[in-house]
Amino acid sequence: MGFLHYLKAEITRVLQVNLSVISNFVDCKVRILSSIVQFWKLCFLEPVKFSSVGTQLSYESLKSHVNKNQENVVIEKPKKYKKTKRQPKEWRCIDNCFWIIGYLCTTWWLLLFLCNFLPANLLGLKVAESPGTKLKNEGLNANHPAGIVTGGLELWEGRPCSQGLFRKRLWGGSFAEIFKRPLCWLEHLSLDNETGLDPPGIRVRAVTGLVAADYFAPGYFVWANLIQNLAKIGYEQKNMYMASYDWRLSFQNSEIRDQSLSRLKRKIELFYVTNGYKKVVVVPHSMGVTYFLHFLKWVEASPPVGGGGGPGWCAKHIKAIMNIGPAFLGVPKAVANIVSMAPGLLDSETFGFQTLQHVMRVFRTWDSVVSLLPKGGETIWGDLNRSPEEENVCHSAKTQYLHSSWKENNENDTNNRRSIQVKELAKYGRLVSFGKAASEIPSSQFSFIDPKEFVYESAPVPSISCEELLTEYDGMSRENIKRVALNKAYTARTLIDLLRFVAPKTMQRAEAHFSHGLAENLEDPKYSHYKYWSNPLETILPNAPEMEIFCSYGVGIPTERSYVYKMSPSDRCKSIPLQIDISADGSHNGCLSGGVYFVDGDESVPVVSAGFMCAKGWRGKTRFNPSGIATYIREYHHKPPASLLEGRGTESGAHVDLLGNFALIEDVLRVAAGSSGTELGGDRTYSRIMEMSERINIQL
């Protein structure tokens, strides 16, 4: 799905007309949704009111501004349809919006034309041979059937405002209709806040087939490059399958509503039989990784909760799982999406816009957001004083890290560490801190209130209506919300209780489907419940010793790890009370910028979440992997494109752009053609994932 990844960091940023924004837009850093929502809010939700004359203020407005002393002044109300002398056109808000949109779209399509239709030699670009062509020349051919786990969304039934959108993309498409009816679009992307399923009168379903997610938007590839390279060595629809699912739903609800797990099981069985009884290579990405982890337990579990495949199903049908950009242990971004994201210009107190409230209202109906909350508590993510990334040092929060000499081996690693002088280690275990000082001071200076003791007190009914309650904050008293900030800092252990307090409906609904703990005894019968199946720390891998698991992800990009928050001074009708403090900048190790502490990762998933299970949790025979399934870490160091004409590059390690990384594509093709992880070269690491894993004291 990858979205939630695309949404989370960018949804509240304001698109500004300058070279860096154009670069980000053309470079496809998934700022499409941000610009749509922000422009919509500026141009459609808060329009300037004009009279029928068009450029003149209304009669009532003029009358109210007449000087009281000018009693002899007469203002005639303009007659309807009366022609008046044409006035010079006033440059309005909506004109600015569409001028900017047109400018960006023109630039976008011009660069697309240059990149896609002109010969590379005319552009002065050196184009490397594609992995598919290279491996075909080496004699590699399609072998094991391949399955891709992802999904776009389309409309099947909607409200009157959605007329003309039947089977049109609501997620992953041109987005042209969104400019016309943004509120309608958000309404149809929302789920029922009580059931987590379809709202009455709305049906949005996953797009089926390979077209489901080859491109997210015109010119912005997702799986297209990988599919094209697989085709070059002989793959087609008879041996390649796109397993679509509605990523907004909880994984078990996707089976209840759409039978998506059952359809995936039958497709794998069909591919296995029709391709000469060859096992399938599965390639999930991002949230699809945890979705497929859930599937591994579901498919072997007994009906009616499970798929009834029996304990040997995975060993019989699956050769390898190549997890791309895995968020096995969750992402801190999910915390920010539930509490509140960083406000942009159009969510500021000055203008009183409510873009953020609209977006949060939609997010909180998606159970999938809760599936991405950090798992494993303080054992994995650290406490008030320590974390696995405690020695992480940054040049700057928006440049690469001082683990500067990325290398294939770590022979000089010790010397590099000694050369780094750190005044004080960042306390990343404080996932949420209220105030920059609270993110740095010794824990002995804290006084705590147990979040479990927070009492949900209703807010008094406001004298002036707020139109509608956009978030659950509006139902809480202001004084009770202030208690949240008194604790100063929250770790992965206390954070869940905080979320239960500020988003009670969301957490009560979603926690019936997901768990975020660390199992002490996996033999406990309670872990047979499906809510534990997508948490690798609370479930056991199948008995499939010949199967292989890959953790493939990018490194070398600043990635959100923890946040500095503040209380908003504004009224709840105009502002969410808990906000990321975007004024918080600078730290001893240079990793704090805009209220966010950064660590190494792929821009969305920190290294510890993507790599720990393959580095330690599943490595060898452990209680999480009793059959000893082989695990491999394949890291791809991020190298940005040299120029805009190179598009997103072929060596990117970014969360979505990684799907166009030639080294990753070659790894997938080789495994699909029959290679093992050992034949790929085993582990390939650039980060300090092995050291981080050793700092995590976990029973194996």
C-alpha positions in Angstrom: 0.0 0.0 0.0 2.6 2.3 0.8 0.3 5.2 1.7 -0.1 5.3 4.6 3.6 6.0 4.2 3.0 8.6 1.6 0.3 10.3 3.6 1.7 10.5 7.0 4.7 12.9 6.6 3.4 15.1 3.8 -0.3 15.6 4.5 0.1 18.9 6.4 3.0 20.5 4.4 2.1 23.5 2.3 3.1 23.5 -1.3 4.9 26.8 -2.1 6.0 28.0 -5.5 9.8 27.7 -5.4 12.4 25.5 -7.0 12.6 23.0 -4.1 8.9 22.3 -4.2 8.9 21.8 -8.0 11.8 19.4 -7.5 9.9 17.5 -4.8 6.8 17.4 -7.0 8.6 16.2 -10.1 10.7 13.9 -8.0 7.5 12.4 -6.8 8.0 12.5 -3.1 4.3 11.8 -2.7 3.2 15.3 -2.1 0.2 14.9 -4.4 -2.3 14.4 -1.6 -0.9 17.4 0.4 -1.3 19.8 -2.5 -4.8 18.5 -3.2 -6.1 18.9 0.3 -4.4 22.2 0.9 -5.5 23.8 -2.4 -9.0 22.5 -1.8 -9.1 24.1 1.6 -7.8 27.4 0.3 -9.9 27.7 -2.7 -13.2 25.8 -2.0 -13.8 25.7 1.7 -13.0 29.3 2.5 -14.0 31.2 -0.7 -14.2 35.0 -0.8 -17.9 36.0 -1.0 -18.8 38.1 -4.0 -22.0 39.6 -5.2 -23.6 39.1 -8.5 -21.5 41.8 -10.0 -18.5 39.5 -9.5 -15.6 41.7 -8.5 -17.5 44.0 -6.2 -18.2 43.3 -2.5 -21.8 42.6 -1.6 -24.4 45.3 -0.9 -24.6 44.4 2.8 -20.8 44.4 3.2 -20.5 47.9 1.6 -23.4 49.2 3.7 -21.7 48.0 6.9 -18.6 49.9 6.1 -20.1 53.4 5.4 -18.9 56.1 7.7 -21.7 56.8 10.2 -21.1 60.6 9.7 -21.8 60.4 6.0 -25.5 60.3 6.4 -26.2 61.7 2.9 -24.4 58.9 1.2 -26.7 56.6 -0.7 -25.7 53.1 -1.7 -27.9 51.6 -4.4 -28.2 47.9 -4.3 -27.1 46.5 -7.7 -30.0 45.2 -9.7 -29.9 41.6 -10.8 -28.5 41.0 -14.3 -27.9 44.7 -14.7 -24.9 45.4 -16.8 -22.2 47.5 -15.2 -19.1 49.1 -16.4 -16.4 46.4 -16.5 -14.0 46.9 -13.6 -10.3 45.8 -13.6 -10.1 42.2 -12.6 -9.2 41.6 -9.0 -6.7 38.8 -8.5 -8.5 36.4 -6.2 -7.5 33.5 -4.0 -9.0 31.0 -6.4 -7.1 32.6 -9.3 -3.8 32.1 -7.4 -4.7 28.4 -6.7 -5.4 27.5 -10.3 -2.4 29.5 -11.6 -0.1 27.5 -9.3 -1.8 24.2 -10.2 -1.5 24.9 -13.9 2.1 26.0 -13.6 3.0 22.8 -11.7 1.1 20.5 -14.0 2.7 22.1 -17.1 6.1 21.7 -15.6 5.3 18.1 -14.6 4.2 17.0 -18.0 7.0 18.8 -19.8 9.6 16.9 -17.7 7.7 13.7 -18.1 7.9 14.2 -21.9 11.6 14.9 -21.7 12.3 11.9 -19.5 10.1 9.4 -21.3 10.0 10.4 -25.0 13.4 11.9 -25.8 16.4 9.6 -26.3 18.6 9.5 -23.2 21.7 10.5 -25.2 20.0 13.8 -26.2 19.4 14.5 -22.5 23.0 13.7 -21.6 22.0 10.8 -19.4 23.8 7.5 -18.9 21.2 4.8 -18.7 22.2 1.6 -17.0 21.1 -1.7 -18.5 17.8 -2.8 -16.9 18.0 -5.8 -14.5 15.6 -7.7 -16.7 17.7 -7.3 -19.8 20.9 -8.1 -17.9 19.6 -11.3 -16.4 17.9 -12.4 -19.7 21.3 -12.1 -21.4 22.7 -14.2 -18.6 20.2 -16.9 -19.4 17.8 -16.5 -16.5 14.2 -17.3 -17.1 10.9 -17.2 -15.3 10.8 -20.1 -12.8 8.8 -19.7 -9.6 5.4 -17.9 -9.9 5.5 -14.5 -8.3 2.8 -12.7 -6.3 2.7 -9.0 -5.4 0.7 -7.8 -2.4 -0.7 -4.2 -2.7 -3.8 -2.3 -3.7 -5.5 0.7 -5.2 -9.1 1.7 -4.4 -12.1 2.3 -6.7 -15.8 3.3 -6.1 -18.6 0.8 -6.5 -21.4 2.6 -4.7 -21.6 6.1 -3.3 -23.6 9.1 -2.2 -25.2 11.6 -4.7 -22.1 13.7 -4.8 -20.1 10.9 -6.4 -22.2 10.8 -9.6 -20.0 9.8 -12.5 -17.3 8.1 -10.4 -18.5 4.5 -10.6 -15.4 2.3 -10.7 -13.1 5.4 -10.9 -10.0 5.4 -8.7 -10.4 7.1 -5.4 -6.8 6.1 -4.4 -4.2 5.7 -7.0 -5.3 7.6 -10.2 -5.3 11.0 -11.8 -7.0 12.7 -8.8 -8.7 15.0 -11.3 -12.1 14.6 -9.7 -10.8 15.5 -6.3 -10.3 19.1 -7.2 -14.0 19.3 -8.0 -15.4 17.6 -4.9 -12.8 17.2 -2.1 -15.3 16.8 0.7 -17.1 14.1 -1.2 -13.8 12.3 -1.8 -12.8 12.3 1.9 -16.3 11.1 2.8 -16.0 8.1 0.5 -12.5 7.2 1.7 -13.8 7.1 5.3 -15.0 4.0 7.0 -17.7 3.6 9.7 -16.3 4.8 13.0 -18.2 2.2 14.9 -17.7 -1.0 12.8 -14.5 -0.2 10.8 -16.4 -1.3 7.7 -18.4 0.4 4.9 -20.5 3.4 5.9 -24.2 3.1 4.8 -24.6 3.7 1.1 -20.8 3.6 0.3 -18.8 0.7 -1.3 -15.1 1.3 -2.0 -13.2 -1.8 -3.1 -9.7 -2.8 -4.0 -8.8 -2.6 -7.7 -8.0 -6.1 -9.1 -5.3 -7.2 -11.5 -1.8 -6.0 -12.2 -3.1 -2.5 -13.0 -4.1 -2.2 -9.3 -0.8 -0.5 -8.4 1.6 -0.3 -11.2 1.2 3.5 -11.1 -0.1 5.5 -8.2 -0.7 8.5 -10.5 0.2 9.2 -14.1 4.0 9.1 -14.3 4.5 8.0 -10.7 5.4 4.3 -10.7 4.9 2.0 -7.9 5.2 -1.6 -9.1 5.4 -0.8 -12.8 9.2 -1.1 -13.0 9.4 -4.4 -11.2 6.5 -5.9 -13.4 8.3 -4.7 -16.6 11.6 -6.3 -15.6 9.8 -9.6 -14.5 8.2 -9.6 -18.0 11.6 -9.4 -19.6 12.6 -12.8 -18.2 9.4 -14.4 -19.2 6.7 -13.5 -16.6 3.1 -12.7 -17.6 -0.3 -13.0 -16.0 -0.2 -16.8 -15.9 2.7 -16.8 -13.5 2.5 -13.3 -11.9 -0.4 -12.1 -9.7 -1.3 -8.9 -8.0 -3.0 -9.7 -4.6 -5.2 -6.7 -4.0 -6.7 -5.8 -0.7 -8.3 -2.8 0.9 -5.5 -1.5 3.1 -7.9 0.7 5.2 -9.5 -2.3 6.9 -8.2 -4.5 9.6 -6.7 -7.7 8.1 -9.4 -9.9 9.5 -12.2 -7.5 8.3 -10.7 -7.7 4.8 -11.6 -11.4 4.9 -15.0 -10.9 6.4 -16.0 -8.2 3.9 -14.1 -9.2 0.7 -12.8 -12.7 1.3 -9.4 -11.3 0.3 -7.4 -13.8 2.3 -9.4 -16.7 0.8 -8.9 -15.4 -2.7 -5.1 -15.1 -2.0 -5.0 -18.6 -0.7 -6.8 -20.0 -3.8 -4.6 -18.0 -6.2 -1.4 -19.3 -4.7 -2.7 -22.8 -4.8 -3.7 -22.4 -8.5 -0.3 -20.9 -9.4 1.5 -23.7 -7.6 -0.4 -26.4 -9.6 -0.5 -24.7 -13.0 3.2 -23.9 -12.9 4.5 -27.4 -12.5 4.2 -27.5 -8.7 6.7 -24.8 -8.2 6.5 -22.8 -5.0 5.5 -19.2 -5.1 7.7 -16.2 -4.4 5.7 -13.5 -2.6 6.7 -9.8 -2.8 4.8 -7.6 -0.3 5.6 -4.0 0.3 5.1 -1.8 3.4 1.8 -2.5 5.2 1.4 -5.5 2.8 4.3 -7.1 4.7 2.3 -7.3 8.0 -0.8 -8.2 6.0 1.0 -11.2 4.6 2.4 -12.1 8.0 -1.2 -12.2 9.2 -2.0 -14.4 6.2 0.7 -17.0 7.2 -1.2 -17.7 10.4 -4.6 -17.4 9.0 -4.0 -19.8 6.1 -3.0 -22.7 8.4 -5.6 -21.9 11.2 -8.8 -23.9 11.4 -12.1 -22.5 10.1 -14.1 -20.4 10.6 -11.5 -18.0 11.8 -8.7 -19.4 9.6 -8.3 -20.7 6.1 -8.0 -24.4 7.0 -4.9 -25.0 5.1 -3.3 -27.1 7.9 0.2 -26.9 9.4 2.1 -27.8 6.2 0.4 -25.4 3.8 3.2 -22.7 3.8 6.0 -25.2 3.5 4.3 -26.7 0.5 3.4 -23.6 -1.4 5.8 -20.7 -0.6 9.5 -20.6 -1.6 10.4 -17.1 -0.3 8.9 -13.9 1.0 10.7 -10.8 -0.2 9.5 -8.1 2.2 10.2 -4.7 0.7 10.2 -1.7 3.1 8.8 -3.8 5.9 7.2 -2.1 8.9 7.3 -5.3 11.1 7.6 -3.4 14.4 5.5 -0.4 13.4 6.4 3.2 12.6 6.3 6.3 14.9 4.5 8.2 12.1 1.4 6.2 13.0 1.5 7.9 16.5 1.6 11.3 14.9 -1.3 10.5 12.6 -3.5 9.6 15.5 -2.5 12.3 18.0 -2.0 15.0 15.4 0.4 15.8 12.5 2.6 18.9 12.1 0.3 21.9 11.2 0.9 23.7 8.0 0.0 27.3 6.9 -3.5 26.3 6.1 -4.0 24.8 9.6 -2.6 27.8 11.5 -4.4 29.8 14.1 -4.1 32.9 11.9 -6.4 31.6 9.2 -8.5 29.2 11.1 -8.6 26.6 8.4 -9.5 23.0 9.3 -7.6 20.8 6.8 -5.9 18.8 9.5 -9.2 18.1 11.3 -10.7 16.7 8.1 -7.7 14.5 7.4 -7.5 13.2 11.0 -11.2 12.4 11.0 -10.6 10.2 8.0 -7.4 8.6 9.4 -9.1 7.7 12.6 -11.7 5.5 10.8 -8.9 3.4 9.3 -8.0 0.4 11.5 -4.8 0.0 9.4 -3.3 3.1 11.0 -3.5 1.4 14.4 -1.8 -1.7 12.8 1.3 0.4 12.3 1.7 1.6 15.9 5.1 0.7 17.4 5.2 -2.9 18.7 7.2 -4.5 21.5 7.0 -1.6 24.0 10.1 -0.2 25.7 12.1 -3.4 25.0 12.2 -2.6 21.3 11.8 1.2 21.2 13.6 2.2 24.4 12.6 3.9 27.6 13.1 7.4 29.0 16.9 7.1 29.0 18.0 4.7 26.3 17.1 3.4 22.8 18.7 1.1 20.2 19.7 4.1 18.1 21.3 6.0 21.1 24.6 6.6 19.2 22.9 8.0 16.1 24.4 11.3 15.1 23.2 13.6 12.3 24.9 16.4 10.3 21.4 17.9 10.1 17.9 16.5 10.2 17.6 16.9 6.5 20.9 15.7 5.3 22.6 12.3 5.5 24.0 10.9 8.7 27.5 10.9 10.1 27.6 7.2 9.6 29.2 8.8 6.6 31.3 6.1 4.9 28.6 3.7 4.0 30.3 0.5 3.1 29.8 -3.1 2.1 31.7 -4.3 5.2 32.2 -2.7 8.6 36.0 -3.1 9.0 36.5 0.6 9.9 33.3 1.0 11.9 35.1 1.2 15.3 37.4 4.0 14.2 34.4 6.0 12.8 32.5 5.7 16.0 35.5 6.9 18.0 35.8 10.0 15.7 32.2 11.1 16.5 32.0 13.4 19.5 28.6 13.5 21.1 27.8 15.9 23.9 24.7 14.0 24.9 22.8 11.1 23.4 19.4 11.7 22.0 16.6 10.1 24.1 14.6 8.5 21.2 12.7 6.3 23.6 10.6 9.3 24.5 8.4 8.9 21.5 6.3 11.9 22.5 7.6 14.8 24.6 5.8 18.0 25.5 8.4 20.7 25.0 12.0 20.4 23.7 13.3 20.5 27.3 11.3 17.5 28.2 12.9 15.5 25.3 16.4 16.2 26.8 16.3 16.5 30.6 17.1 13.6 32.9 14.2 11.4 33.7 14.7 12.0 37.5 13.2 15.5 36.9 9.9 14.0 35.7 6.7 13.6 37.8 4.2 11.2 36.3 0.5 10.6 36.1 -0.4 7.1 35.0 -2.3 7.6 31.7 -4.6 4.8 32.8 -5.9 7.2 35.4 -6.9 9.8 32.9 -10.7 10.3 33.1 -12.6 11.2 30.0 -14.7 14.2 30.9 -17.1 15.6 28.3 -16.7 19.1 27.2 -19.5 21.6 27.8 -21.7 22.3 24.8 -20.3 25.4 23.0 -22.5 28.4 22.7 -21.6 28.7 19.0 -21.8 25.6 16.9 -18.6 24.2 15.5 -20.4 22.9 12.5 -19.6 19.3 13.4 -17.2 17.5 15.7 -14.3 16.7 13.4 -12.2 14.8 16.0 -12.7 13.1 19.3 -10.9 16.0 21.0 -14.0 18.1 20.6 -15.8 15.8 23.0 -13.2 16.4 25.8 -12.9 19.2 28.3 -10.0 21.5 27.8 -8.8 21.0 31.3 -8.7 17.3 30.9 -6.7 17.6 27.7 -4.1 19.7 29.6 -3.4 16.7 31.8 -1.9 14.9 28.9 0.9 17.5 28.7 1.7 17.3 32.4 3.4 13.9 32.0 6.0 15.6 29.7 7.1 12.4 28.0 5.6 9.1 26.8 7.4 5.9 25.8 6.1 3.0 23.8 4.7 1.5 27.0 2.7 4.5 28.1 1.9 5.7 24.7 -0.8 3.1 24.0 -2.7 4.3 27.1 -2.3 7.9 25.9 -3.9 7.0 22.6 -6.7 5.2 24.3 -7.4 8.4 26.1 -7.2 10.9 23.1 -8.8 8.5 20.5 -11.0 6.1 22.5 -13.3 5.1 19.7 -10.5 4.4 17.3 -8.5 2.4 19.8 -11.4 0.4 21.2 -12.5 -0.6 17.7 -9.0 -1.3 16.3 -7.5 -3.1 19.3 -10.0 -5.8 18.8 -8.0 -6.6 15.7 -4.4 -5.7 16.6 -2.0 -6.1 19.4 1.3 -4.2 20.1 2.9 -6.2 22.9 5.8 -8.7 23.4 4.8 -12.2 24.2 6.4 -13.8 27.3 4.9 -17.2 26.6 3.9 -18.0 23.0 2.3 -21.2 24.1 -0.4 -19.3 25.9 -3.7 -20.1 24.2 -4.6 -16.5 23.9 -2.1 -16.0 21.1 -4.2 -18.2 18.9 -6.5 -15.1 18.5 -6.2 -13.4 15.1 -5.4 -10.0 16.7 -1.9 -11.2 17.5 -1.1 -12.6 14.0 0.3 -9.5 12.4 2.7 -8.8 15.4 5.9 -10.8 14.8 6.6 -10.5 18.6 3.4 -12.3 19.5 3.2 -15.0 16.8 5.2 -18.0 15.6 6.3 -18.4 12.0 5.0 -21.5 10.2 6.9 -24.8 10.2 8.6 -24.3 6.8 12.3 -24.8 7.2 13.0 -24.6 3.5 11.2 -21.2 3.1 13.3 -18.0 3.1 12.4 -14.6 4.4 14.1 -11.4 3.2 14.0 -8.0 4.9 14.8 -5.6 2.0 14.7 -1.9 2.7 16.5 1.4 2.1 18.8 3.3 4.4 20.6 6.6 4.5 17.5 8.9 4.7 16.4 10.9 7.8 13.3 9.1 9.1 10.9 10.2 11.8 11.5 8.5 15.2 10.1 10.7 18.0 8.2 14.0 18.4 8.1 17.2 20.4 4.6 18.4 21.1 2.9 21.5 22.5 -0.5 22.6 23.6 -2.3 24.7 21.1 -3.7 28.0 22.5 -6.6 28.0 20.1 -10.2 27.1 20.5 -11.0 23.4 19.7 -13.3 24.5 16.8 -10.3 25.9 15.0 -7.4 23.9 16.2 -6.4 20.4 17.4 -5.2 21.0 21.0 -2.1 18.7 20.8 0.2 19.7 18.0 3.8 19.0 16.9 5.9 22.0 17.9 7.4 22.9 14.5 9.5 25.6 16.2 11.5 23.0 18.0 14.9 22.8 16.2 18.4 21.8 17.0 19.9 19.3 19.4 23.3 18.2 20.6 23.5 15.6 17.9 21.7 17.6 15.2 18.8 15.2 14.7 15.9 17.5 15.7 14.1 19.6 13.1 10.6 21.0 13.0 9.6 19.2 16.2 10.8 15.8 14.9 13.8 13.7 15.9 15.2 11.7 13.0 17.2 8.5 12.7 18.4 6.3 9.9 15.7 4.6 7.7 13.9 4.8 4.3 12.1 8.1 5.1 9.1 6.2 6.5 10.3 3.2 8.4 13.2 3.3 10.9 15.9 0.7 10.5 15.1 -1.0 13.8 11.5 -1.7 12.6 12.5 -2.9 9.2 15.5 -5.1 10.1 15.3 -6.4 13.7 13.3 -9.5 13.0 15.6 -10.7 10.2 18.7 -9.6 12.2 17.8 -11.2 15.5 14.2 -12.0 16.2 14.0 -14.7 13.5 17.7 -15.4 13.0 18.3 -19.1 13.5 16.0 -21.2 15.6 14.2 -18.9 18.0 10.9 -19.1 19.9 9.4 -16.9 17.1 11.0 -19.1 14.4 11.2 -22.6 15.8 11.7 -24.3 12.4 14.7 -22.1 11.6 13.5 -20.4 8.5 16.5 -18.7 6.9 16.4 -14.9 7.1 18.4 -12.3 5.2 18.9 -8.6 5.4 19.3 -6.8 2.1 19.8 -3.0 2.6 20.0 -0.5 -0.2 21.9 2.7 0.5 20.1 5.7 -0.8 21.7 7.6 -3.7 19.5 10.5 -5.0 19.4 11.2 -8.7 22.0 13.5 -10.0 19.5 15.7 -11.7 15.7 16.2 -12.2 15.9 14.6 -15.6 16.8 11.3 -14.0 13.4 11.2 -12.3 13.5 9.2 -9.1 16.7 7.5 -9.9 17.7 3.8 -10.1 19.6 3.7 -6.7 17.0 5.3 -4.4 16.4 3.9 -1.0 13.2 5.9 -0.3 10.2 3.9 0.9 8.3 3.9 -2.4 11.1 4.8 -4.9 13.0 1.7 -3.7 10.6 -0.2 -6.0 12.6 1.3 -8.9 16.0 0.5 -7.4 17.9 -1.7 -9.9 19.7 -3.6 -7.2 16.4 -4.5 -5.5 14.8 -5.5 -8.8 17.7 -7.7 -9.6 17.5 -9.5 -6.2 13.8 -10.1 -6.7 14.3 -11.5 -10.3 17.1 -13.8 -9.2 15.1 -15.3 -6.3 12.1 -15.7 -8.6 14.4 -17.4 -11.1 15.5 -19.9 -8.5 18.4 -18.4 -6.5 18.6 -18.7 -2.7 19.5 -16.0 -0.3 23.0 -17.5 0.0 23.5 -17.3 -3.7 22.6 -13.6 -3.6 25.4 -13.1 -1.2 23.6 -13.4 2.2 23.3 -10.3 4.3 24.1 -6.9 2.8 24.1 -4.1 5.4 25.1 -0.5 5.4 23.3 0.6 8.6 24.1 -0.4 12.2 21.2 -2.8 12.4 23.3 -5.5 13.9 24.5 -3.3 16.7 21.0 -2.0 17.4 19.7 -5.5 17.6 22.3 -6.5 20.1 21.3 -3.6 22.3 17.7 -5.0 22.4 17.6 -7.5 25.2 14.9 -9.9 24.2 14.2 -13.5 25.1 14.8 -15.7 22.1 
